[in-house]
Structure formats: structure tokens, C-alpha cells
Amino acid sequence: MNAKTINVRVPEALYIQIEELAKATARTKSFLAIDALTNYVQRESWQIRDIHEGIKEADESEFATDQQVNAVFRKYGA
């Protein structure tokens, strides 16, 4: 695995929490940072996929029908 290095500045309170967690779990601060970033990116990536899929559908003129739009509005009370 090729690894790249980045430097990240965090608020002091967060830094202290990371140090405490690293000591308590016998993990390095780097491990905790990579784990946290990996989890965040995996959790949030669905948005990018959905945006790309929506753009693709729009480019192919695949739009929701009035009936589908109204069903969504009814479902969410709009």
C-alpha cells in the first residue's frame, strides 16, 4: 500500500481527546485519525454517488413523473 502524508491541524480539545483515546486503546494517534477519516468518508460518500446518479438520469432525460413527485410530497407532508 502506498501512503501519502498530510498534516492536519485540530483544536486543542480534540487533540487531547485523541491522545487520551490512543493511550486507553493502545493505538497510535495516526491509526485513530485514519480510522476516523475512513469511517467518515465511507459514511458520507453515498451523497456523491447519488448526485452523480441524479446528473446521469437528468442527462438521459429520466425525470420523475408528476405522480411520483406528488407521492413524495404526500409522504413527507409537503
PDB file as gemmi writes it, atoms N, CA and C in Angstrom:
CRYST1    1.000    1.000    1.000  90.00  90.00  90.00 P 1                      
ATOM      1  N   MET A   1       0.847  -1.188   0.000  1.00  0.00           N  
ATOM      2  CA  MET A   1       0.000   0.000   0.000  1.00  0.00           C  
ATOM      3  C   MET A   1       0.887   1.244   0.000  1.00  0.00           C  
ATOM      4  N   ASN A   2       0.633   2.142  -0.931  1.00  0.00           N  
ATOM      5  CA  ASN A   2       1.326   3.427  -0.938  1.00  0.00           C  
ATOM      6  C   ASN A   2       0.587   4.373  -0.017  1.00  0.00           C  
ATOM      7  N   ALA A   3       1.332   5.074   0.804  1.00  0.00           N  
ATOM      8  CA  ALA A   3       0.710   6.007   1.735  1.00  0.00           C  
ATOM      9  C   ALA A   3       1.200   7.415   1.447  1.00  0.00           C  
ATOM     10  N   LYS A   4       0.323   8.353   1.558  1.00  0.00           N  
ATOM     11  CA  LYS A   4       0.651   9.771   1.418  1.00  0.00           C  
ATOM     12  C   LYS A   4       0.581  10.397   2.801  1.00  0.00           C  
ATOM     13  N   THR A   5       1.304  11.454   2.984  1.00  0.00           N  
ATOM     14  CA  THR A   5       1.325  12.138   4.272  1.00  0.00           C  
ATOM     15  C   THR A   5       0.630  13.485   4.140  1.00  0.00           C  
ATOM     16  N   ILE A   6      -0.241  13.770   5.085  1.00  0.00           N  
ATOM     17  CA  ILE A   6      -0.854  15.093   5.177  1.00  0.00           C  
ATOM     18  C   ILE A   6      -0.738  15.561   6.619  1.00  0.00           C  
ATOM     19  N   ASN A   7      -0.711  16.837   6.796  1.00  0.00           N  
ATOM     20  CA  ASN A   7      -0.707  17.414   8.137  1.00  0.00           C  
ATOM     21  C   ASN A   7      -2.063  18.058   8.365  1.00  0.00           C  
ATOM     22  N   VAL A   8      -2.649  17.784   9.499  1.00  0.00           N  
ATOM     23  CA  VAL A   8      -3.967  18.318   9.822  1.00  0.00           C  
ATOM     24  C   VAL A   8      -3.893  19.017  11.175  1.00  0.00           C  
ATOM     25  N   ARG A   9      -4.414  20.205  11.223  1.00  0.00           N  
ATOM     26  CA  ARG A   9      -4.485  20.926  12.499  1.00  0.00           C  
ATOM     27  C   ARG A   9      -5.863  20.696  13.104  1.00  0.00           C  
ATOM     28  N   VAL A  10      -5.884  20.364  14.375  1.00  0.00           N  
ATOM     29  CA  VAL A  10      -7.146  20.141  15.085  1.00  0.00           C  
ATOM     30  C   VAL A  10      -7.174  21.020  16.324  1.00  0.00           C  
ATOM     31  N   PRO A  11      -8.366  21.344  16.782  1.00  0.00           N  
ATOM     32  CA  PRO A  11      -8.462  22.117  18.017  1.00  0.00           C  
ATOM     33  C   PRO A  11      -7.790  21.364  19.176  1.00  0.00           C  
ATOM     34  N   GLU A  12      -7.252  22.109  20.100  1.00  0.00           N  
ATOM     35  CA  GLU A  12      -6.519  21.505  21.213  1.00  0.00           C  
ATOM     36  C   GLU A  12      -7.367  20.502  21.992  1.00  0.00           C  
ATOM     37  N   ALA A  13      -8.636  20.821  22.199  1.00  0.00           N  
ATOM     38  CA  ALA A  13      -9.503  19.908  22.949  1.00  0.00           C  
ATOM     39  C   ALA A  13      -9.624  18.563  22.235  1.00  0.00           C  
ATOM     40  N   LEU A  14      -9.738  18.587  20.917  1.00  0.00           N  
ATOM     41  CA  LEU A  14      -9.825  17.345  20.163  1.00  0.00           C  
ATOM     42  C   LEU A  14      -8.505  16.593  20.212  1.00  0.00           C  
ATOM     43  N   TYR A  15      -7.403  17.318  20.125  1.00  0.00           N  
ATOM     44  CA  TYR A  15      -6.087  16.696  20.209  1.00  0.00           C  
ATOM     45  C   TYR A  15      -5.931  15.952  21.532  1.00  0.00           C  
ATOM     46  N   ILE A  16      -6.347  16.577  22.600  1.00  0.00           N  
ATOM     47  CA  ILE A  16      -6.256  15.944  23.924  1.00  0.00           C  
ATOM     48  C   ILE A  16      -7.123  14.686  23.967  1.00  0.00           C  
ATOM     49  N   GLN A  17      -8.318  14.749  23.399  1.00  0.00           N  
ATOM     50  CA  GLN A  17      -9.186  13.572  23.362  1.00  0.00           C  
ATOM     51  C   GLN A  17      -8.543  12.439  22.562  1.00  0.00           C  
ATOM     52  N   ILE A  18      -7.920  12.785  21.450  1.00  0.00           N  
ATOM     53  CA  ILE A  18      -7.261  11.766  20.625  1.00  0.00           C  
ATOM     54  C   ILE A  18      -6.100  11.140  21.396  1.00  0.00           C  
ATOM     55  N   GLU A  19      -5.310  11.965  22.077  1.00  0.00           N  
ATOM     56  CA  GLU A  19      -4.202  11.428  22.879  1.00  0.00           C  
ATOM     57  C   GLU A  19      -4.715  10.482  23.957  1.00  0.00           C  
ATOM     58  N   GLU A  20      -5.776  10.888  24.649  1.00  0.00           N  
ATOM     59  CA  GLU A  20      -6.337  10.047  25.710  1.00  0.00           C  
ATOM     60  C   GLU A  20      -6.874   8.736  25.139  1.00  0.00           C  
ATOM     61  N   LEU A  21      -7.556   8.805  24.009  1.00  0.00           N  
ATOM     62  CA  LEU A  21      -8.090   7.603  23.388  1.00  0.00           C  
ATOM     63  C   LEU A  21      -6.960   6.691  22.916  1.00  0.00           C  
ATOM     64  N   ALA A  22      -5.923   7.280  22.370  1.00  0.00           N  
ATOM     65  CA  ALA A  22      -4.771   6.485  21.917  1.00  0.00           C  
ATOM     66  C   ALA A  22      -4.155   5.731  23.099  1.00  0.00           C  
ATOM     67  N   LYS A  23      -3.980   6.403  24.209  1.00  0.00           N  
ATOM     68  CA  LYS A  23      -3.415   5.747  25.399  1.00  0.00           C  
ATOM     69  C   LYS A  23      -4.342   4.654  25.905  1.00  0.00           C  
ATOM     70  N   ALA A  24      -5.633   4.944  25.964  1.00  0.00           N  
ATOM     71  CA  ALA A  24      -6.599   3.992  26.522  1.00  0.00           C  
ATOM     72  C   ALA A  24      -6.760   2.754  25.650  1.00  0.00           C  
ATOM     73  N   THR A  25      -6.559   2.904  24.343  1.00  0.00           N  
ATOM     74  CA  THR A  25      -6.776   1.780  23.433  1.00  0.00           C  
ATOM     75  C   THR A  25      -5.475   1.169  22.926  1.00  0.00           C  
ATOM     76  N   ALA A  26      -4.354   1.702  23.361  1.00  0.00           N  
ATOM     77  CA  ALA A  26      -3.034   1.245  22.905  1.00  0.00           C  
ATOM     78  C   ALA A  26      -2.916   1.334  21.387  1.00  0.00           C  
ATOM     79  N   ARG A  27      -3.499   2.373  20.823  1.00  0.00           N  
ATOM     80  CA  ARG A  27      -3.414   2.648  19.387  1.00  0.00           C  
ATOM     81  C   ARG A  27      -2.612   3.927  19.195  1.00  0.00           C  
ATOM     82  N   THR A  28      -2.109   4.118  17.995  1.00  0.00           N  
ATOM     83  CA  THR A  28      -1.414   5.372  17.718  1.00  0.00           C  
ATOM     84  C   THR A  28      -2.434   6.442  17.330  1.00  0.00           C  
ATOM     85  N   LYS A  29      -2.014   7.692  17.459  1.00  0.00           N  
ATOM     86  CA  LYS A  29      -2.886   8.784  17.029  1.00  0.00           C  
ATOM     87  C   LYS A  29      -3.131   8.692  15.526  1.00  0.00           C  
ATOM     88  N   SER A  30      -2.128   8.262  14.781  1.00  0.00           N  
ATOM     89  CA  SER A  30      -2.293   8.108  13.334  1.00  0.00           C  
ATOM     90  C   SER A  30      -3.346   7.059  13.014  1.00  0.00           C  
ATOM     91  N   PHE A  31      -3.304   5.933  13.719  1.00  0.00           N  
ATOM     92  CA  PHE A  31      -4.298   4.893  13.490  1.00  0.00           C  
ATOM     93  C   PHE A  31      -5.697   5.432  13.736  1.00  0.00           C  
ATOM     94  N   LEU A  32      -5.869   6.147  14.849  1.00  0.00           N  
ATOM     95  CA  LEU A  32      -7.191   6.685  15.185  1.00  0.00           C  
ATOM     96  C   LEU A  32      -7.658   7.700  14.145  1.00  0.00           C  
ATOM     97  N   ALA A  33      -6.747   8.544  13.674  1.00  0.00           N  
ATOM     98  CA  ALA A  33      -7.118   9.551  12.676  1.00  0.00           C  
ATOM     99  C   ALA A  33      -7.512   8.877  11.364  1.00  0.00           C  
ATOM    100  N   ILE A  34      -6.736   7.896  10.926  1.00  0.00           N  
ATOM    101  CA  ILE A  34      -7.054   7.193   9.681  1.00  0.00           C  
ATOM    102  C   ILE A  34      -8.377   6.453   9.814  1.00  0.00           C  
ATOM    103  N   ASP A  35      -8.592   5.812  10.948  1.00  0.00           N  
ATOM    104  CA  ASP A  35      -9.840   5.081  11.176  1.00  0.00           C  
ATOM    105  C   ASP A  35     -11.036   6.038  11.148  1.00  0.00           C  
ATOM    106  N   ALA A  36     -10.907   7.174  11.818  1.00  0.00           N  
ATOM    107  CA  ALA A  36     -11.997   8.154  11.852  1.00  0.00           C  
ATOM    108  C   ALA A  36     -12.271   8.723  10.462  1.00  0.00           C  
ATOM    109  N   LEU A  37     -11.229   9.067   9.728  1.00  0.00           N  
ATOM    110  CA  LEU A  37     -11.413   9.608   8.379  1.00  0.00           C  
ATOM    111  C   LEU A  37     -12.011   8.573   7.439  1.00  0.00           C  
ATOM    112  N   THR A  38     -11.539   7.337   7.542  1.00  0.00           N  
ATOM    113  CA  THR A  38     -12.081   6.268   6.700  1.00  0.00           C  
ATOM    114  C   THR A  38     -13.567   6.082   6.962  1.00  0.00           C  
ATOM    115  N   ASN A  39     -13.956   6.017   8.227  1.00  0.00           N  
ATOM    116  CA  ASN A  39     -15.369   5.849   8.574  1.00  0.00           C  
ATOM    117  C   ASN A  39     -16.203   7.021   8.081  1.00  0.00           C  
ATOM    118  N   TYR A  40     -15.688   8.237   8.233  1.00  0.00           N  
ATOM    119  CA  TYR A  40     -16.422   9.421   7.783  1.00  0.00           C  
ATOM    120  C   TYR A  40     -16.626   9.400   6.273  1.00  0.00           C  
ATOM    121  N   VAL A  41     -15.558   9.139   5.547  1.00  0.00           N  
ATOM    122  CA  VAL A  41     -15.644   9.136   4.086  1.00  0.00           C  
ATOM    123  C   VAL A  41     -16.602   8.054   3.604  1.00  0.00           C  
ATOM    124  N   GLN A  42     -16.528   6.868   4.188  1.00  0.00           N  
ATOM    125  CA  GLN A  42     -17.439   5.796   3.796  1.00  0.00           C  
ATOM    126  C   GLN A  42     -18.887   6.163   4.104  1.00  0.00           C  
ATOM    127  N   ARG A  43     -19.113   6.795   5.246  1.00  0.00           N  
ATOM    128  CA  ARG A  43     -20.466   7.164   5.665  1.00  0.00           C  
ATOM    129  C   ARG A  43     -21.055   8.263   4.788  1.00  0.00           C  
ATOM    130  N   GLU A  44     -20.226   9.179   4.315  1.00  0.00           N  
ATOM    131  CA  GLU A  44     -20.707  10.339   3.568  1.00  0.00           C  
ATOM    132  C   GLU A  44     -20.647  10.172   2.055  1.00  0.00           C  
ATOM    133  N   SER A  45     -19.942   9.176   1.557  1.00  0.00           N  
ATOM    134  CA  SER A  45     -19.748   9.019   0.115  1.00  0.00           C  
ATOM    135  C   SER A  45     -21.041   8.770  -0.650  1.00  0.00           C  
ATOM    136  N   TRP A  46     -22.070   8.264   0.005  1.00  0.00           N  
ATOM    137  CA  TRP A  46     -23.333   7.988  -0.685  1.00  0.00           C  
ATOM    138  C   TRP A  46     -23.874   9.253  -1.348  1.00  0.00           C  
ATOM    139  N   GLN A  47     -23.614  10.407  -0.755  1.00  0.00           N  
ATOM    140  CA  GLN A  47     -24.130  11.651  -1.313  1.00  0.00           C  
ATOM    141  C   GLN A  47     -23.539  11.915  -2.698  1.00  0.00           C  
ATOM    142  N   ILE A  48     -22.247  11.700  -2.838  1.00  0.00           N  
ATOM    143  CA  ILE A  48     -21.588  11.916  -4.121  1.00  0.00           C  
ATOM    144  C   ILE A  48     -22.122  10.935  -5.148  1.00  0.00           C  
ATOM    145  N   ARG A  49     -22.264   9.677  -4.761  1.00  0.00           N  
ATOM    146  CA  ARG A  49     -22.819   8.678  -5.683  1.00  0.00           C  
ATOM    147  C   ARG A  49     -24.221   9.072  -6.125  1.00  0.00           C  
ATOM    148  N   ASP A  50     -25.064   9.508  -5.187  1.00  0.00           N  
ATOM    149  CA  ASP A  50     -26.432   9.896  -5.526  1.00  0.00           C  
ATOM    150  C   ASP A  50     -26.462  11.117  -6.446  1.00  0.00           C  
ATOM    151  N   ILE A  51     -25.577  12.069  -6.211  1.00  0.00           N  
ATOM    152  CA  ILE A  51     -25.523  13.259  -7.067  1.00  0.00           C  
ATOM    153  C   ILE A  51     -25.133  12.863  -8.482  1.00  0.00           C  
ATOM    154  N   HIS A  52     -24.103  12.024  -8.607  1.00  0.00           N  
ATOM    155  CA  HIS A  52     -23.677  11.585  -9.941  1.00  0.00           C  
ATOM    156  C   HIS A  52     -24.785  10.804 -10.643  1.00  0.00           C  
ATOM    157  N   GLU A  53     -25.477   9.960  -9.911  1.00  0.00           N  
ATOM    158  CA  GLU A  53     -26.575   9.189 -10.499  1.00  0.00           C  
ATOM    159  C   GLU A  53     -27.701  10.122 -10.941  1.00  0.00           C  
ATOM    160  N   GLY A  54     -28.004  11.133 -10.127  1.00  0.00           N  
ATOM    161  CA  GLY A  54     -29.043  12.096 -10.484  1.00  0.00           C  
ATOM    162  C   GLY A  54     -28.679  12.890 -11.725  1.00  0.00           C  
ATOM    163  N   ILE A  55     -27.421  13.289 -11.832  1.00  0.00           N  
ATOM    164  CA  ILE A  55     -26.971  14.016 -13.016  1.00  0.00           C  
ATOM    165  C   ILE A  55     -27.062  13.123 -14.246  1.00  0.00           C  
ATOM    166  N   LYS A  56     -26.660  11.863 -14.090  1.00  0.00           N  
ATOM    167  CA  LYS A  56     -26.733  10.917 -15.211  1.00  0.00           C  
ATOM    168  C   LYS A  56     -28.182  10.752 -15.673  1.00  0.00           C  
ATOM    169  N   GLU A  57     -29.096  10.588 -14.717  1.00  0.00           N  
ATOM    170  CA  GLU A  57     -30.513  10.434 -15.068  1.00  0.00           C  
ATOM    171  C   GLU A  57     -31.044  11.688 -15.751  1.00  0.00           C  
ATOM    172  N   ALA A  58     -30.647  12.856 -15.249  1.00  0.00           N  
ATOM    173  CA  ALA A  58     -31.098  14.105 -15.860  1.00  0.00           C  
ATOM    174  C   ALA A  58     -30.548  14.239 -17.277  1.00  0.00           C  
ATOM    175  N   ASP A  59     -29.286  13.879 -17.461  1.00  0.00           N  
ATOM    176  CA  ASP A  59     -28.696  13.932 -18.806  1.00  0.00           C  
ATOM    177  C   ASP A  59     -29.419  13.002 -19.774  1.00  0.00           C  
ATOM    178  N   GLU A  60     -29.980  11.912 -19.245  1.00  0.00           N  
ATOM    179  CA  GLU A  60     -30.713  10.951 -20.074  1.00  0.00           C  
ATOM    180  C   GLU A  60     -32.206  11.273 -20.112  1.00  0.00           C  
ATOM    181  N   SER A  61     -32.577  12.452 -19.589  1.00  0.00           N  
ATOM    182  CA  SER A  61     -33.964  12.927 -19.543  1.00  0.00           C  
ATOM    183  C   SER A  61     -34.879  11.992 -18.757  1.00  0.00           C  
ATOM    184  N   GLU A  62     -34.319  11.364 -17.732  1.00  0.00           N  
ATOM    185  CA  GLU A  62     -35.114  10.482 -16.861  1.00  0.00           C  
ATOM    186  C   GLU A  62     -35.540  11.279 -15.629  1.00  0.00           C  
ATOM    187  N   PHE A  63     -36.690  11.911 -15.741  1.00  0.00           N  
ATOM    188  CA  PHE A  63     -37.196  12.729 -14.651  1.00  0.00           C  
ATOM    189  C   PHE A  63     -38.388  12.033 -14.000  1.00  0.00           C  
ATOM    190  N   ALA A  64     -38.645  12.400 -12.755  1.00  0.00           N  
ATOM    191  CA  ALA A  64     -39.797  11.847 -12.051  1.00  0.00           C  
ATOM    192  C   ALA A  64     -41.078  12.370 -12.688  1.00  0.00           C  
ATOM    193  N   THR A  65     -42.084  11.517 -12.704  1.00  0.00           N  
ATOM    194  CA  THR A  65     -43.386  11.940 -13.217  1.00  0.00           C  
ATOM    195  C   THR A  65     -44.056  12.814 -12.169  1.00  0.00           C  
ATOM    196  N   ASP A  66     -45.100  13.537 -12.581  1.00  0.00           N  
ATOM    197  CA  ASP A  66     -45.856  14.343 -11.616  1.00  0.00           C  
ATOM    198  C   ASP A  66     -46.406  13.457 -10.503  1.00  0.00           C  
ATOM    199  N   GLN A  67     -46.845  12.270 -10.840  1.00  0.00           N  
ATOM    200  CA  GLN A  67     -47.395  11.334  -9.856  1.00  0.00           C  
ATOM    201  C   GLN A  67     -46.319  10.946  -8.832  1.00  0.00           C  
ATOM    202  N   GLN A  68     -45.109  10.683  -9.293  1.00  0.00           N  
ATOM    203  CA  GLN A  68     -44.025  10.326  -8.375  1.00  0.00           C  
ATOM    204  C   GLN A  68     -43.663  11.490  -7.459  1.00  0.00           C  
ATOM    205  N   VAL A  69     -43.616  12.679  -8.015  1.00  0.00           N  
ATOM    206  CA  VAL A  69     -43.307  13.873  -7.224  1.00  0.00           C  
ATOM    207  C   VAL A  69     -44.387  14.094  -6.170  1.00  0.00           C  
ATOM    208  N   ASN A  70     -45.643  13.999  -6.560  1.00  0.00           N  
ATOM    209  CA  ASN A  70     -46.741  14.189  -5.611  1.00  0.00           C  
ATOM    210  C   ASN A  70     -46.717  13.139  -4.510  1.00  0.00           C  
ATOM    211  N   ALA A  71     -46.336  11.907  -4.842  1.00  0.00           N  
ATOM    212  CA  ALA A  71     -46.248  10.842  -3.830  1.00  0.00           C  
ATOM    213  C   ALA A  71     -45.194  11.184  -2.781  1.00  0.00           C  
ATOM    214  N   VAL A  72     -44.082  11.738  -3.216  1.00  0.00           N  
ATOM    215  CA  VAL A  72     -43.027  12.133  -2.271  1.00  0.00           C  
ATOM    216  C   VAL A  72     -43.524  13.271  -1.387  1.00  0.00           C  
ATOM    217  N   PHE A  73     -44.204  14.264  -1.985  1.00  0.00           N  
ATOM    218  CA  PHE A  73     -44.738  15.373  -1.193  1.00  0.00           C  
ATOM    219  C   PHE A  73     -45.756  14.870  -0.177  1.00  0.00           C  
ATOM    220  N   ARG A  74     -46.616  13.945  -0.573  1.00  0.00           N  
ATOM    221  CA  ARG A  74     -47.597  13.404   0.364  1.00  0.00           C  
ATOM    222  C   ARG A  74     -46.897  12.647   1.499  1.00  0.00           C  
ATOM    223  N   LYS A  75     -45.884  11.900   1.158  1.00  0.00           N  
ATOM    224  CA  LYS A  75     -45.171  11.106   2.156  1.00  0.00           C  
ATOM    225  C   LYS A  75     -44.545  11.983   3.225  1.00  0.00           C  
ATOM    226  N   TYR A  76     -43.981  13.129   2.808  1.00  0.00           N  
ATOM    227  CA  TYR A  76     -43.283  13.996   3.754  1.00  0.00           C  
ATOM    228  C   TYR A  76     -44.091  15.219   4.167  1.00  0.00           C  
ATOM    229  N   GLY A  77     -45.361  15.221   3.839  1.00  0.00           N  
ATOM    230  CA  GLY A  77     -46.249  16.269   4.327  1.00  0.00           C  
ATOM    231  C   GLY A  77     -46.030  17.635   3.711  1.00  0.00           C  
ATOM    232  N   ALA A  78     -45.568  17.665   2.503  1.00  0.00           N  
ATOM    233  CA  ALA A  78     -45.341  18.968   1.851  1.00  0.00           C  
ATOM    234  C   ALA A  78     -46.494  19.311   0.943  1.00  0.00           C  
TER     235      ALA A  78                                                      
END                                                                             
